[in-house]
Amino acid sequence: MTSLIRRATLLTAVGLLAASAAMAGVPSTGTSTQPLGISLVAHTGGIADGVAIGGSTYTIRDAASNPVANSVVVMNFSTCTDVRLCSITQPAGLFVNCAAKTVSAVTDASGVVTFRVVGGGLTSGVAIIAPCVSVTADGVALNTIRSSTCDMNGSGGVTSADITLAKNDNNTNPARTRSDFNKSGSVTSADITLLKNVDNGTGSDSSCDTYCP
């Protein structure tokens, strides 16, 4: 009986080790660091605006909290009906699939990847009031995040016209995600201030030349 118990214990330990090894390097939503949303930016001279609200960073880790290098992280905008991705002028390392309406990038040795996506709004699209960007890492589902858009009308870069649209959202549809730049869940005066700062800067004076269909 004692030998049987020892054998069963050994088999259990081997099984646990095998399971642990199998999970190593597999992204885990529970241990990965994930942002609440992303703000699409405009550009100047083909360079994406470096404004702080435009960067969304993921740190991908496995179940043991080890960083996962070279993990392919994909943002899917297919259900974001008031957003258009730019098919060109994206930062190096970002890859746009217009047909799938996705943007992908690869993590570095520390499991870190930052998205700074050039795009614009679609004023005729259905107003989105909930997180719509689904995110995966190596095919593993992560969170679904909010999508805001600095260049709301998709024309002329970020201007006072975009600020007017954000103010309208604040007054009439504060749940609309396109104007929620601080990802708080509602549009407030703080979001209007953030967009004004983008307008006053020098990095978003041009809209995308070619949007994904």
Backbone hydrogen bonds, N-H to C=O, Kabsch-Sander energy under -0.5 kcal/mol:
donor,donor_aa,acceptor,acceptor_aa,energy
5,I,1,M,-2.2
6,R,2,T,-2.4
7,R,3,S,-2.4
8,A,4,L,-2.5
9,T,5,I,-2.6
10,L,6,R,-2.6
11,L,7,R,-2.6
12,T,8,A,-2.2
13,A,9,T,-2.4
14,V,10,L,-2.6
15,G,11,L,-2.3
16,L,12,T,-2.4
17,L,13,A,-2.4
18,A,14,V,-2.4
19,A,15,G,-2.4
20,S,16,L,-2.5
21,A,17,L,-2.5
22,A,18,A,-2.2
23,M,19,A,-1.6
24,A,20,S,-1.0
26,V,23,M,-2.2
28,S,61,R,-2.9
32,S,28,S,-1.6
33,T,59,T,-2.2
34,Q,32,S,-0.5
38,I,146,R,-2.4
39,S,53,I,-0.5
40,L,38,I,-0.6
40,L,148,S,-2.9
41,V,117,V,-2.7
43,H,206,S,-2.4
44,T,47,I,-2.1
47,I,44,T,-1.9
48,A,46,G,-0.5
49,D,42,A,-2.2
54,G,51,V,-2.0
55,G,52,A,-1.3
56,S,115,F,-2.3
58,Y,113,V,-3.0
59,T,33,T,-2.1
60,I,58,Y,-0.5
60,I,111,G,-3.4
62,D,66,N,-2.5
63,A,23,M,-0.5
65,S,62,D,-2.3
68,V,60,I,-2.7
69,A,67,P,-0.8
70,N,107,T,-1.2
71,S,68,V,-0.7
73,V,71,S,-0.8
73,V,105,A,-2.8
74,V,136,T,-2.6
75,M,103,V,-3.3
76,N,74,V,-0.5
76,N,134,S,-2.9
77,F,75,M,-0.6
77,F,101,K,-3.0
79,T,132,C,-0.5
80,C,77,F,-2.0
81,T,79,T,-1.3
83,V,80,C,-1.4
84,R,120,G,-3.0
86,C,118,V,-2.2
87,S,210,T,-2.6
88,I,210,T,-0.6
94,L,91,P,-1.8
95,F,104,S,-2.3
97,N,102,T,-2.6
98,C,96,V,-0.7
101,K,97,N,-1.6
102,T,97,N,-1.8
103,V,75,M,-2.3
104,S,95,F,-2.3
105,A,73,V,-2.0
107,T,71,S,-2.1
108,D,112,V,-2.2
111,G,108,D,-2.1
113,V,58,Y,-2.4
115,F,56,S,-3.1
119,G,41,V,-2.0
120,G,84,R,-2.5
121,G,151,D,-2.8
122,L,82,D,-1.6
125,G,122,L,-2.0
132,C,145,I,-1.3
133,V,145,I,-2.4
134,S,76,N,-1.4
134,S,132,C,-0.9
135,V,143,N,-1.3
136,T,74,V,-2.0
137,A,140,V,-2.2
138,D,72,V,-2.8
140,V,137,A,-2.2
142,L,135,V,-3.3
145,I,133,V,-2.6
145,I,143,N,-0.5
146,R,36,L,-2.3
148,S,38,I,-2.4
148,S,146,R,-0.5
149,T,178,R,-2.4
150,C,40,L,-2.5
152,M,150,C,-1.5
154,G,151,D,-1.0
158,V,204,S,-3.0
159,T,157,G,-0.6
162,D,159,T,-0.8
163,I,159,T,-1.4
164,T,160,S,-2.2
165,L,161,A,-1.7
166,A,162,D,-2.2
167,K,163,I,-2.4
168,N,164,T,-2.2
169,D,165,L,-2.1
170,N,166,A,-2.3
171,N,167,K,-1.9
172,T,168,N,-2.9
173,N,168,N,-0.5
173,N,169,D,-1.8
176,R,173,N,-2.4
177,T,128,I,-2.5
179,S,176,R,-1.0
180,D,177,T,-1.6
181,F,179,S,-1.4
183,K,180,D,-0.9
187,V,174,P,-2.9
188,T,186,S,-0.5
191,D,188,T,-0.8
192,I,188,T,-1.4
193,T,189,S,-2.2
194,L,190,A,-1.8
195,L,191,D,-2.1
196,K,192,I,-2.3
197,N,193,T,-2.1
198,V,194,L,-1.4
199,D,195,L,-2.4
200,N,196,K,-2.4
201,G,197,N,-0.9
201,G,198,V,-0.6
206,S,43,H,-2.0
212,C,85,L,-3.1
